[in-house]
Amino acid sequence: QVQLVESGGGLVQAGGSLRLSCAASGRTFSSYAMGWFRQAPGKEREFVARHMWSGIIYYVDYADSVRGRFTISRDYAKNTASLQMNSLKPEDTAIYYCAAGRSGADFTSPNEYDYWGQGTQVTVSS
């Protein structure tokens, strides 16, 4: 099993930066795809970014709304996954969730993940 512990949420001004971290347990961390999702009040959980191994190379993908501003990364030595968020906008305000999954296609759907962090609040003021 994989256990995820998130940190790094907070309040920032528009245009600022924030780095979210997700610490994962287990020696099989490298075999899981890692993703970040967010959920704003009154909205469903939406895909933000993911990092996966295709069997040949690593692939990353981002939602159009964050591409160019957010960067997902993984540190296998530390068993962590991070989301660097730059040029933050008020519409980025949401609860952000880290997730890990082993079975999936493109890993852009919440249903493709097996484990979830507790969520961390990100609030961006205008």
Secondary structure, DSSP 4 states (H G I P E B T S, - for coil): ---EEEE--EEEETT--EEEEEEE-STTGGGSEEEEEEE-TTS--EEEEEEEE-SSSEEEEE-TTTTTTEEEEEETTTTEEEEEE-S--GGG-EEEEEEEESS-SSS-SGGG-SEE---EEEEEE-
